[in-house]
């Protein structure tokens, strides 16, 4: 499917997780303990926090097959993006690329262009920006639709499946990235360990994920936008739990920072309405009066954490 035909397709509902199916209760993915307590139960997400290490996660999770079934074509353009997926991911390409350009500049402080694997590559925009800067790029995604889009449009090496199931050569990458992915996977520790296996000694791993320990998350409680994706997000990391997972997998953290992204005014007001409907409505009048709905700007609410880490040479 071409970019034009995807963006012009009528939006439809994305697949949903069946809440009536009994789920297996999960031990902590970080430390393996079973002792936990409810975490922000008023958000209705069934979250718990490990009593031993502090990791927050969905206690009774869908299995991998159910989770990965969410990421079909309608995940990237649907009418229910307040709950799952995107209104139109492809149509937002320019803003996504601008966000990734900034992240690449930061990463290249720690590693020169070489071999890159983008885990959760989506439509390939990060891969393409990296390729323009001299990187030899490859990607993978659990979305068959996304992988086919990357192959058809860019011709890059993109593989369909889970990182832990695909056959990549060990110690063959200089950089592995994972943007807004680790919170989605059923076994994040296995993913991070596999990243360590695939990176060369001293290679760089960079990821971003919602920060459940951030000030905005703590202040807004059940209204935090990070909880809106109840179908997709099964793990909620803090800086502390991310650092511990990376350390145990053989990484040394070299940078931690909270990052934002380029968004349209219309998307910004939509998310603002989750916190303050009155302010969002007032600004919406200004937006419509001056026709600013598609005007983009950089927004950093300091609730998305980006961590860059270096694989220990003796790992």
C-alpha positions as CSV (number, residue, x, y, z in Angstrom):
1,X,0.0,0.0,0.0
2,X,1.4,3.4,-0.9
3,X,1.7,6.3,1.5
4,X,-1.1,8.2,-0.3
5,X,-3.5,5.3,-0.2
6,X,-2.9,4.6,3.5
7,X,-3.5,8.2,4.5
8,X,-6.7,8.5,2.5
9,X,-8.1,5.2,3.8
10,X,-11.3,5.6,5.9
11,X,-10.3,5.2,9.6
12,X,-11.8,2.2,11.4
13,X,-11.7,0.7,14.9
14,X,-8.5,-1.0,16.0
15,X,-8.6,-4.6,17.4
16,X,-9.1,-4.7,21.1
17,X,-8.1,-7.1,24.0
18,X,-11.0,-9.2,25.3
19,X,-11.3,-8.2,28.9
20,X,-13.5,-11.2,29.7
21,X,-10.8,-13.8,29.2
22,X,-9.1,-15.1,32.4
23,X,-5.4,-14.1,32.4
24,X,-2.3,-15.7,33.9
25,X,-1.0,-13.6,36.8
26,X,2.6,-12.6,36.2
27,X,5.6,-12.5,38.6
28,X,7.8,-9.4,38.4
29,X,9.8,-9.4,35.1
30,X,12.7,-7.6,36.7
31,X,13.4,-9.5,39.9
32,X,11.1,-12.5,39.7
33,X,9.3,-11.8,43.0
34,X,5.6,-12.5,43.4
35,X,4.9,-10.0,46.2
36,X,3.2,-6.9,45.1
37,X,0.6,-4.3,45.9
38,X,-2.0,-2.4,43.8
39,X,-0.7,0.6,42.0
40,X,-3.0,3.6,41.4
41,X,-6.0,1.3,41.3
42,X,-8.4,4.1,40.5
43,X,-7.0,4.1,36.9
44,X,-8.7,0.8,36.4
45,X,-5.7,-0.8,34.6
46,X,-5.1,-3.6,37.0
47,X,-1.6,-2.4,37.7
48,X,0.6,-3.7,40.6
49,X,4.0,-2.6,41.9
50,X,6.6,-5.1,42.9
51,X,7.3,-5.0,46.7
52,X,10.9,-5.9,46.0
53,X,12.2,-3.8,43.1
54,X,9.4,-1.3,42.4
55,X,8.5,-2.3,38.8
56,X,4.9,-1.4,37.8
57,X,3.1,-3.8,35.5
58,X,-0.2,-5.3,34.5
59,X,-0.6,-8.2,36.8
60,X,-2.9,-10.4,34.6
61,X,-1.6,-9.9,31.1
62,X,-2.7,-11.0,27.7
63,X,-0.4,-13.4,26.0
64,X,2.0,-12.4,23.3
65,X,-0.3,-13.5,20.5
66,X,-3.1,-11.3,21.7
67,X,-0.8,-8.3,22.3
68,X,0.8,-8.6,18.8
69,X,-2.6,-8.9,17.1
70,X,-3.2,-5.2,18.1
71,X,-0.5,-4.0,15.7
72,X,-2.2,-4.4,12.3
73,X,-2.9,-1.7,9.8
74,X,-5.7,-0.1,11.8
75,X,-3.3,0.4,14.7
76,X,-1.6,3.1,12.6
77,X,-4.8,4.8,11.6
78,X,-8.0,4.5,13.6
79,X,-10.7,6.5,15.3
80,X,-9.9,5.4,18.8
81,X,-6.4,6.7,19.3
82,X,-7.2,7.9,22.8
83,X,-7.2,4.2,23.8
84,X,-5.0,2.4,21.3
85,X,-2.7,3.3,18.4
86,X,-2.7,6.4,16.2
87,X,-5.2,8.6,14.4
88,X,-2.9,8.6,11.3
89,X,0.8,7.7,11.9
90,X,1.8,8.1,8.2
91,X,0.2,11.5,7.9
92,X,2.3,12.7,10.9
93,X,5.6,11.6,9.2
94,X,7.1,15.1,9.1
95,X,6.8,15.6,12.8
96,X,8.0,12.1,13.6
97,X,11.1,12.6,11.4
98,X,11.9,15.9,13.2
99,X,11.7,14.2,16.6
100,X,14.0,11.4,15.4
101,X,16.5,13.8,13.9
102,X,17.1,15.3,17.3
103,X,17.5,11.9,18.9
104,X,20.0,10.8,16.3
105,X,22.1,13.9,17.0
106,X,22.2,13.1,20.7
107,X,23.1,9.4,20.1
108,X,25.9,10.3,17.8
109,X,27.7,11.9,20.7
110,X,28.3,8.3,21.9
111,X,28.7,6.3,18.7
112,X,29.7,7.0,15.1
113,X,27.5,5.8,12.3
114,X,27.8,2.1,11.7
115,X,25.4,-0.8,11.9
116,X,22.0,0.0,13.4
117,X,19.0,-2.2,14.3
118,X,15.8,-0.4,15.1
119,X,13.6,-2.6,17.3
120,X,9.9,-1.7,16.8
121,X,10.7,0.1,13.5
122,X,7.0,1.0,12.7
123,X,6.9,2.7,9.3
124,X,10.7,3.1,9.1
125,X,11.0,6.8,9.5
126,X,13.8,6.5,12.1
127,X,15.6,4.0,9.9
128,X,15.4,6.4,6.9
129,X,16.7,9.4,8.9
130,X,19.6,7.3,10.2
131,X,20.4,6.1,6.7
132,X,20.6,9.7,5.5
133,X,23.3,10.2,8.2
134,X,25.4,7.3,7.1
135,X,24.0,4.4,9.1
136,X,23.7,0.9,7.7
137,X,20.1,0.2,8.9
138,X,17.9,-2.8,9.6
139,X,14.7,-3.0,11.5
140,X,12.1,-5.4,13.0
141,X,8.6,-5.1,14.2
142,X,5.8,-7.4,15.4
143,X,3.5,-5.6,13.0
144,X,3.4,-7.3,9.6
145,X,1.8,-4.3,8.1
146,X,4.6,-2.0,9.3
147,X,7.3,-4.3,8.1
148,X,5.8,-4.6,4.6
149,X,5.4,-0.8,4.5
150,X,9.1,-0.4,5.2
151,X,10.1,-2.9,2.6
152,X,7.8,-1.5,-0.1
153,X,8.5,2.2,0.4
154,X,12.2,2.2,1.4
155,X,13.6,-1.2,0.5
156,X,15.3,-1.6,3.8
157,X,16.0,-4.9,5.6
158,X,12.9,-5.2,7.9
159,X,12.0,-8.5,9.7
160,X,8.6,-9.5,11.1
161,X,8.5,-11.0,14.5
162,X,9.6,-10.7,18.1
163,X,13.2,-9.8,18.8
164,X,13.7,-12.9,20.9
165,X,12.5,-15.1,18.1
166,X,14.3,-13.6,15.1
167,X,17.8,-14.9,14.1
168,X,20.2,-12.0,14.2
169,X,24.0,-12.6,14.4
170,X,25.6,-11.9,17.8
171,X,27.8,-8.8,18.4
172,X,27.0,-7.5,15.0
173,X,25.5,-4.0,15.7
174,X,27.0,-0.7,16.8
175,X,23.7,0.8,17.9
176,X,20.3,-0.7,18.8
177,X,17.3,1.6,19.3
178,X,13.9,0.9,20.9
179,X,11.5,3.9,20.7
180,X,8.3,3.4,22.7
181,X,8.6,-0.3,22.6
182,X,9.7,-1.8,25.9
183,X,6.4,-1.0,27.6
184,X,4.6,-3.1,25.0
185,X,6.4,-6.4,25.1
186,X,5.5,-9.4,27.3
187,X,9.1,-10.0,28.4
188,X,11.1,-6.8,28.5
189,X,14.0,-8.4,30.4
190,X,14.5,-10.9,27.6
191,X,14.4,-8.1,25.0
192,X,17.1,-6.2,26.8
193,X,19.3,-9.3,27.3
194,X,18.9,-10.0,23.5
195,X,20.0,-6.4,22.8
196,X,23.1,-7.1,24.8
197,X,23.8,-10.3,22.8
198,X,23.4,-8.5,19.5
199,X,25.5,-5.4,20.3
200,X,29.3,-5.5,19.8
201,X,31.3,-4.8,23.0
202,X,31.0,-1.1,23.8
203,X,28.0,-0.8,21.5
204,X,25.2,1.6,22.3
205,X,21.6,0.9,23.3
206,X,19.1,3.8,23.3
207,X,15.4,3.6,24.2
208,X,12.5,5.8,25.3
209,X,9.4,4.9,27.4
210,X,6.8,6.6,29.6
211,X,8.2,7.4,33.0
212,X,5.8,6.2,35.7
213,X,7.9,7.9,38.3
214,X,7.9,11.3,36.6
215,X,6.5,14.3,38.3
216,X,3.6,14.6,35.8
217,X,2.7,11.0,36.3
218,X,2.6,11.4,40.1
219,X,0.7,14.7,40.0
220,X,-2.0,13.7,37.6
221,X,-2.6,10.2,39.0
222,X,-5.2,8.2,37.1
223,X,-5.5,11.0,34.5
224,X,-1.9,10.6,33.3
225,X,-1.7,10.2,29.6
226,X,0.6,7.3,30.0
227,X,-2.3,5.2,31.3
228,X,-4.5,5.9,28.2
229,X,-3.1,3.0,26.3
230,X,-4.5,0.4,28.6
231,X,-4.5,-2.3,25.8
232,X,-0.9,-1.8,24.7
233,X,1.2,-1.0,27.8
234,X,1.8,-3.9,30.1
235,X,4.9,-2.5,31.8
236,X,5.5,1.0,33.3
237,X,9.1,1.8,34.0
238,X,10.7,4.4,36.2
239,X,14.3,5.7,35.8
240,X,15.2,3.4,38.8
241,X,13.8,0.2,37.3
242,X,15.1,0.9,33.9
243,X,18.6,1.4,35.3
244,X,18.4,-1.8,37.2
245,X,17.3,-3.8,34.2
246,X,20.1,-2.4,32.0
247,X,22.7,-3.0,34.7
248,X,21.7,-6.6,35.2
249,X,21.8,-7.1,31.4
250,X,25.4,-5.8,31.2
251,X,25.0,-2.1,30.4
252,X,26.4,1.1,31.8
253,X,24.0,4.0,31.6
254,X,25.7,7.0,29.9
255,X,22.7,9.4,29.6
256,X,19.3,9.8,31.1
257,X,17.0,12.7,30.0
258,X,13.3,13.4,29.6
259,X,12.4,13.9,25.9
260,X,9.5,15.4,24.0
261,X,8.3,15.3,20.4
262,X,7.0,17.4,17.7
263,X,3.2,17.4,17.6
264,X,0.4,19.2,15.9
265,X,-1.7,21.8,17.8
266,X,-4.7,19.5,17.3
267,X,-3.0,16.6,19.0
268,X,-1.6,18.7,21.8
269,X,-5.1,20.1,22.6
270,X,-6.6,16.6,22.4
271,X,-4.1,15.4,25.1
272,X,-4.5,18.5,27.1
273,X,-8.2,17.9,27.3
274,X,-7.5,14.8,29.4
275,X,-6.1,17.0,32.1
276,X,-8.0,20.3,31.7
277,X,-11.0,20.3,29.3
278,X,-11.7,23.9,30.0
279,X,-8.2,25.2,29.0
280,X,-8.2,22.9,26.0
281,X,-11.6,24.1,24.9
282,X,-10.5,27.8,25.3
283,X,-7.2,27.2,23.3
284,X,-9.3,25.3,20.7
285,X,-11.1,28.6,19.9
286,X,-7.8,30.3,19.3
287,X,-6.6,27.3,17.2
288,X,-9.6,27.4,14.9
289,X,-9.6,31.2,14.7
290,X,-6.1,31.3,13.4
291,X,-6.2,27.9,11.6
292,X,-3.4,26.4,13.6
293,X,-4.6,22.8,13.9
294,X,-1.7,21.4,11.8
295,X,1.0,23.8,13.0
296,X,3.6,21.7,14.7
297,X,5.8,22.5,17.7
298,X,8.1,20.7,20.2
299,X,6.4,19.6,23.4
300,X,8.2,18.1,26.4
301,X,6.0,17.3,29.4
302,X,8.9,15.5,31.1
303,X,7.1,12.2,31.4
304,X,8.9,10.3,28.7
305,X,12.4,9.1,29.7
306,X,15.2,8.4,27.2
307,X,18.1,6.2,28.4
308,X,21.3,5.6,26.5
309,X,23.6,2.9,27.7
310,X,26.8,1.3,26.6
311,X,27.4,-2.5,26.6
312,X,30.2,-3.4,28.9
313,X,33.2,-4.7,27.0
314,X,33.3,-7.8,29.3
315,X,29.6,-8.7,29.0
